[in-house]
Amino acid sequence: MSAQPALAVENVTMRFGGLVALSEVSLEVAAGEIVAVIGPNGAGKSTLFNVVTGLYRPTAGRVRVAGEEVTGRPTHQIVALGVARTFQSSRLFTGVSVLDNVIIGMHALSPPSVLQALLLWGRTRRELRLAAERAERILQSVGGNLYEQRYRLAEELAQADRRRLEVARALAGEPKLLLLDEPTAGMDDRDTDALIEDIRRIRRDRPQLAIVVVEHDMRLVAALPERVAVLDYGRKIAESVFDEIRLNPWVQEAYLGSTTIDD
């Protein structure tokens, strides 16, 4: 019996009144696989993530996580099944430390104990110490020098390190499926190359983790995923390995001569 895919999106349609944001989109991602989703502004990329994570209930179709249907479930239930994501815009708690941002991300595992530890309630000292030790290991695993900056406020970080911290916080919940929404936004080529190495390191350390990345930077799209899916006006118009996708006439028309894709 073959293993269930980490993510199965089956004929999902998402309408907002007369606007069709997604139209019969299907996508499967296996455990340990990296898949990129690309497309121009308004293609439906972030809408797809919002459907998967329960922010939107699809008009039609269904979503399965590790074989379990999650269509229409509230976000916290989907997170508890092992789904984590980052967002295009920063969602960090800027007024607390880098370390505490990661500790807060552990709420998906054990909401009462971690949050009580953070707020110094109940059995706090031991739990806070254990949570801090685990958060430090996560910060070391994502690369860069986040570990050395763990006591700084998140608002003091450079843009690239903020992006790394968002990934670290998402990993704190020990996800089985990680959704990265424009992780290179605001980065230059050097920072993008560093992030590519960070994601490769994360994959080596967590070989069963499935990763779906919505991205506009073709450097990352060319370097990381096993497959690339292309959305246009809410429809999936192509899906293959990057070397074949880059020869697709639509992709060439949209992106030829540019290292980035407009989101």
C-alpha positions as CSV (number, residue, x, y, z in Angstrom):
1,M,0.0,0.0,0.0
2,S,1.5,3.3,-1.1
3,A,1.9,6.1,1.4
4,Q,-0.7,8.9,1.4
5,P,0.6,12.2,-0.1
6,A,1.4,14.9,2.4
7,L,-0.9,17.2,0.5
8,A,-3.6,16.4,-2.0
9,V,-5.6,19.3,-3.6
10,E,-8.4,17.8,-5.6
11,N,-10.3,19.9,-8.2
12,V,-10.5,23.0,-6.0
13,T,-12.5,25.9,-7.1
14,M,-12.6,29.2,-5.2
15,R,-15.1,31.9,-6.1
16,F,-15.5,35.4,-4.6
17,G,-18.8,36.5,-6.1
18,G,-18.2,36.7,-9.8
19,L,-14.4,36.3,-9.5
20,V,-13.0,32.9,-10.0
21,A,-9.7,32.8,-8.0
22,L,-9.1,29.1,-8.5
23,S,-10.7,26.8,-11.1
24,E,-10.5,23.1,-10.7
25,V,-6.9,23.1,-9.4
26,S,-5.4,19.8,-8.4
27,L,-1.9,19.2,-6.9
28,E,-0.2,16.4,-5.0
29,V,2.9,16.7,-2.9
30,A,4.6,13.6,-1.4
31,A,6.4,13.4,1.9
32,G,9.9,14.8,1.5
33,E,9.1,16.5,-1.8
34,I,9.6,20.2,-2.7
35,V,7.1,21.6,-5.1
36,A,7.1,25.2,-6.4
37,V,3.9,27.1,-7.5
38,I,4.5,30.0,-9.8
39,G,2.4,32.5,-11.7
40,P,1.8,36.2,-12.2
41,N,-0.1,38.5,-10.0
42,G,-3.7,37.3,-9.5
43,A,-2.9,33.8,-10.6
44,G,-4.3,32.3,-7.4
45,K,-1.1,31.2,-5.6
46,S,-1.8,32.7,-2.2
47,T,-5.5,31.8,-2.5
48,L,-4.4,28.2,-2.9
49,F,-2.4,28.4,0.4
50,N,-5.4,30.0,2.1
51,V,-7.6,27.2,1.0
52,V,-5.1,24.6,2.2
53,T,-4.7,26.2,5.6
54,G,-8.4,26.8,6.2
55,L,-8.5,30.5,5.8
56,Y,-10.9,30.0,2.9
57,R,-13.4,27.2,2.4
58,P,-13.4,26.2,-1.3
59,T,-16.5,26.6,-3.4
60,A,-15.8,23.1,-4.8
61,G,-13.3,20.4,-4.5
62,R,-11.5,19.1,-1.4
63,V,-8.1,19.1,0.4
64,R,-6.4,16.2,2.1
65,V,-3.5,16.3,4.5
66,A,-1.7,12.9,4.9
67,G,-4.9,11.3,3.7
68,E,-7.2,13.1,6.1
69,E,-9.8,15.4,4.5
70,V,-9.5,19.0,5.9
71,T,-11.8,20.8,3.6
72,G,-13.6,23.5,5.5
73,R,-11.9,22.7,8.8
74,P,-10.8,25.7,11.0
75,T,-7.2,26.7,10.7
76,H,-6.2,25.5,14.2
77,Q,-7.3,21.9,13.4
78,I,-5.3,21.9,10.2
79,V,-2.2,23.2,12.0
80,A,-2.6,20.4,14.6
81,L,-2.4,17.9,11.7
82,G,1.1,19.2,10.9
83,V,0.7,22.1,8.5
84,A,2.7,25.3,8.9
85,R,3.1,28.3,6.7
86,T,4.8,31.6,6.3
87,F,3.2,34.7,4.7
88,Q,4.2,37.3,2.1
89,S,4.1,40.0,4.7
90,S,5.8,39.6,8.0
91,R,3.7,38.1,10.8
92,L,6.5,38.2,13.5
93,F,5.9,39.4,17.0
94,T,8.3,42.3,16.5
95,G,8.3,43.5,20.2
96,V,9.6,40.2,21.6
97,S,12.9,38.4,21.1
98,V,13.9,36.1,18.3
99,L,13.9,33.2,20.7
100,D,10.5,33.9,22.1
101,N,9.1,34.1,18.5
102,V,10.1,30.5,18.0
103,I,8.8,29.5,21.4
104,I,5.4,31.0,20.5
105,G,5.5,28.9,17.3
106,M,5.5,25.7,19.5
107,H,1.8,26.3,20.4
108,A,0.8,23.8,17.7
109,L,2.4,21.0,19.7
110,S,1.2,21.8,23.2
111,P,-0.8,25.0,23.6
112,P,-1.2,25.0,27.4
113,S,2.3,24.2,28.5
114,V,4.3,26.3,26.0
115,L,2.2,29.4,26.4
116,Q,2.1,29.0,30.2
117,A,5.9,28.7,30.1
118,L,6.2,31.8,28.0
119,L,4.0,33.8,30.4
120,L,5.6,32.2,33.5
121,W,2.5,30.4,34.8
122,G,2.2,27.0,36.5
123,R,5.2,24.7,36.0
124,T,7.0,27.4,34.2
125,R,10.7,27.2,34.9
126,R,11.4,23.7,33.7
127,E,9.0,24.1,30.7
128,L,10.5,27.4,29.7
129,R,14.0,26.0,29.8
130,L,13.1,23.0,27.7
131,A,11.2,25.2,25.2
132,A,14.2,27.6,25.0
133,E,16.6,24.8,24.4
134,R,14.5,23.4,21.6
135,A,14.0,26.9,20.1
136,E,17.8,27.4,20.1
137,R,18.3,24.1,18.2
138,I,15.8,25.2,15.6
139,L,17.5,28.6,15.2
140,Q,20.8,26.8,14.7
141,S,19.3,24.5,12.1
142,V,17.9,27.2,9.8
143,G,21.3,28.8,9.0
144,G,22.5,32.4,9.1
145,N,23.3,33.8,12.5
146,L,19.9,33.8,14.1
147,Y,21.1,31.8,17.0
148,E,23.7,34.5,17.8
149,Q,20.9,37.1,17.6
150,R,18.4,35.0,19.7
151,Y,18.0,37.7,22.4
152,R,17.5,40.6,20.0
153,L,14.0,41.9,19.3
154,A,12.6,40.6,16.1
155,E,12.1,44.2,14.9
156,E,15.8,44.7,15.0
157,L,16.6,42.0,12.4
158,A,17.6,42.6,8.8
159,Q,15.0,41.6,6.3
160,A,16.7,38.3,5.3
161,D,16.9,37.3,9.0
162,R,13.2,38.2,9.5
163,R,12.4,35.8,6.7
164,R,14.6,33.1,8.3
165,L,12.9,33.7,11.6
166,E,9.5,33.2,10.0
167,V,10.7,29.8,8.7
168,A,12.1,28.9,12.1
169,R,8.9,29.8,13.8
170,A,6.9,27.6,11.3
171,L,9.3,24.7,12.0
172,A,8.7,25.0,15.8
173,G,5.4,23.2,15.4
174,E,7.3,20.2,13.9
175,P,5.2,20.3,10.7
176,K,4.8,17.5,8.2
177,L,3.9,20.1,5.5
178,L,5.5,23.5,5.2
179,L,4.0,26.2,3.0
180,L,6.4,29.1,2.1
181,D,4.7,32.1,0.6
182,E,7.3,34.3,-1.2
183,P,10.2,33.5,1.2
184,T,12.6,35.7,-0.8
185,A,10.5,38.8,-0.8
186,G,12.7,41.8,-0.2
187,M,16.0,39.8,-0.6
188,D,18.9,40.5,-2.9
189,D,20.6,37.8,-4.8
190,R,23.1,37.0,-2.1
191,D,20.4,36.6,0.5
192,T,18.3,34.5,-1.9
193,D,21.3,32.2,-2.4
194,A,21.7,31.9,1.3
195,L,18.0,31.0,1.8
196,I,18.3,28.3,-0.9
197,E,21.0,26.7,1.2
198,D,18.9,27.1,4.3
199,I,16.0,25.2,2.8
200,R,18.4,22.5,1.5
201,R,19.7,22.2,5.1
202,I,16.2,22.0,6.5
203,R,15.3,19.3,4.0
204,R,18.4,17.2,4.9
205,D,17.6,17.5,8.6
206,R,13.9,16.7,8.0
207,P,13.8,14.2,5.1
208,Q,10.1,13.5,5.5
209,L,9.0,17.2,5.5
210,A,7.0,18.2,2.4
211,I,7.6,21.8,1.2
212,V,5.4,23.8,-1.1
213,V,6.9,27.2,-2.0
214,V,5.1,30.0,-3.8
215,E,7.9,32.1,-5.3
216,H,8.6,34.8,-7.9
217,D,12.4,34.4,-7.9
218,M,13.5,32.0,-10.7
219,R,16.8,31.4,-8.9
220,L,15.0,29.6,-6.1
221,V,12.5,27.9,-8.5
222,A,15.4,26.5,-10.6
223,A,17.4,25.3,-7.6
224,L,15.1,23.6,-5.2
225,P,11.9,21.9,-6.3
226,E,11.4,18.5,-7.9
227,R,8.3,19.8,-9.7
228,V,6.9,23.2,-10.6
229,A,3.2,24.0,-11.1
230,V,2.2,27.0,-13.0
231,L,-1.1,28.9,-12.3
232,D,-2.6,31.5,-14.6
233,Y,-6.0,33.2,-13.9
234,G,-6.7,30.5,-11.3
235,R,-6.1,27.5,-13.5
236,K,-3.1,25.2,-13.4
237,I,-1.8,25.4,-17.0
238,A,1.4,23.3,-16.6
239,E,3.2,21.0,-14.1
240,S,6.6,19.4,-14.6
241,V,10.3,19.6,-13.7
242,F,11.8,23.0,-14.1
243,D,13.8,22.2,-17.2
244,E,10.5,21.4,-19.0
245,I,8.5,24.2,-17.5
246,R,11.1,26.8,-18.6
247,L,10.5,25.7,-22.2
248,N,6.7,26.1,-21.9
249,P,5.7,28.9,-24.3
250,W,3.5,30.6,-21.7
251,V,6.3,30.6,-19.1
252,Q,8.7,31.9,-21.7
253,E,6.3,34.7,-22.7
254,A,5.8,35.7,-19.1
255,Y,9.3,35.3,-17.7
256,L,11.9,35.1,-20.5
257,G,14.8,37.4,-19.8
258,S,14.0,38.0,-16.2
259,T,15.3,36.3,-13.1
260,T,12.1,37.1,-11.2
261,I,8.4,36.6,-11.6
262,D,6.1,39.3,-10.7
263,D,3.8,38.2,-7.9
